Amino acid sequence: MYLKGALHVHTTCSDGRLTIQETVAVYEALGFDFIALTDHDYLLRPDCYAAIPRIRTRLIIFTGVEMTVFEKGYLHISRIFGDQETLYVFNHPSELDLPISKVRERIQAIARQFPLDAIEITSKGFRTPEYDIPEIPYVKIATDDSHTRLGCGRAWVEMDCFRDKDAIIRAIRHGDFWNCYL
């Protein structure tokens, strides 16, 4: 089954401008099949994802968190929960404003702390090709890191996969998807 998904989405549960329901409606209208809610750990309101089961939607909704990790400065790592599997993504390396060699050092340090699966090759949905290189030996994903309606749907992944959270995570881990951009 062909699926389209966003792996880095913010809501009013942290610093996003759309509620979860509004976010779901926008991504549904854009033809997405799944989204991962990855609100910031230090802003995440307790129990804000509790309403998700009551939302009427055809979307698969992953919950997660964008963790702030300190490694010679702060970095963001998304932890996205499936039913049994968890996906770890190194977020927006271009926003570190460091030379590639220093970014690679940060990625290696994070990989010693977390079972890193993928690296974003986008910043706010815009492609950052300097990170889509073999010297960074991880799966590369496109995300929109949406915080507002304007940011929704700029970059996403597509795959031929079962409609199952863990199957989607496994497909991403194995690189069985395509990165797409507006």
N, C-alpha and C positions, 0 to 999 in steps of 0.2 A: 504494500500500500504506500502510495506517495504521500509524504508528510512535509510540512513547512513549519519551521519553528524559530522562536526568539529565545535566546538563552541568557539574557541579561536585561531584566526589566525592573524598574523601580515604581513604587506606588506611594500613596500618602501614608503608608506604614513606615516610611522614612522620609526621604527628601523628594519624592516624586510629586507631581501635581495632579495625577489622576487617582481616583479610588480604585480598589481592585475591580469592582464592577465596571467602572468606566474603561479601565485598561482592557478587561476581557472583551467588552463591546468593540473597542477600537481594533484589536487584533483579529477578532472574528470578522469584522467588516473588511479587513485587509486580506482575508483568506488564509489566515494561519491555522494550524492544527494543534500547536502546543506553544506554551510560554513558560518561562522559568522566572518566578518572582524572586528577585535577589536584592532585597532591601538591605541597607547598610546596618551592620551589627550594632554600632554605637548609637543609632537613631531608631532602631526597630522597636516599635511599641509592643508590649507584651500581648499575646493572644490576638494580634491583628489578623493573622491568617485563619483564625477560627471560623470566620464566615464563609470561607471557600466552599465547603461542602453544600451550602445552601444556594450557591450561585448556579442558575440554570444556564448551561453552556455546553457546546459540543467540544470545546477546547480541553485538551489535557493540560492541567495546571500543576506544574512542579512548584514546590516551595523550596526556598534556599535562603542563603544569606551571603552578602558581600562582606567578607571578613577583612578587617584592617589588621595587617600583620607588619610588625616592625622588623626590618632587616636593612640596616644602614639607611634609615628613613622609612616611611610607611609605604606599603604596597597593598593592593586589593586582590583578594583571591575569592572567587565564588565557589561556594559549596552548594551543590544542587542535589536534592534528595529524590531518588526514585522510590520504588516500593522496597527493594532490597539493596540496590546499588546506589552509590554516591559518586558524583562527578565533581572534580576539582579543576578550576580554570584560573590561570594567571590572567588578570584583567589589564586591559589597555596599557601595554608596556610603553607606548609612545608618550604617554602622559608623564612618565618619569623624567623626561627631558635629559636623558643620559646617553652617552655613546653606546652602541650595540654591545661592545665588550663588557661594559658595566651592567647592562641589562641582563646579559647572559649570566654574569656572576650572581645577580639577584635571583634569577630563575633557578640556578643550581642550588642556591641556599634554601629557597622555598621548597624545592623538591626533596630536600633532606628532612623537612618538617611535615610535609603533606604528600600524599600519593598523587602528585600532579598529573593530570590527564591531557590538558590542552592549554593553548595560548591564544588569546584574542589577537587578531590581526586587523583590528579596527579601533577607532577612537570616536565615540558618539555616532557610530554607524558609518564612518568614512574609512575606507581602506587605508591601511598603513603597510605598504608592501615591504618596507625595510625589515619587517619582522617575519615575513613569510619566506624564510631562508632555511636551508638544510642545517646550518650551524645551530639552529634552535631545534633540537630533536624531539619535538612534541607535535601532536595534531594541532593544526591551525584552524580557528573558528572565526566566523564573522558574526558580530552581534551589534545591536543598535544602542545598547546601554541607555534605553529610553528613560527620561525623567518627565517629559511633557508629551502632549499629543503630536507635536511637530517631530519629535524624535522617534516615534513609533514606525517600525517597518523600513528603516533605512538599510539594514543588513540582516541577513538571516541564514539559516542552514536549511537544506532540503535533502530528503533521503527517501529511499524505498525501504520501508520498515513497518513492522506491526505497530498498531496503536497501543503501545504498552510502554510505560515509563522506563522500565529496566531495559527493554529492547532498544529504545531510543538512546539511552546512555551508552549501552554497549556499541551501538552503531557509531556514535561519536568517538568513543575511545579507540575504535578500530579504523577511524577515518573513512567510514562508509557513508559519506554525505558530500554535498556540494555547498560551497560558500556562494552566496548571492548578494547582490547590491542593487540599489536603485540606479 
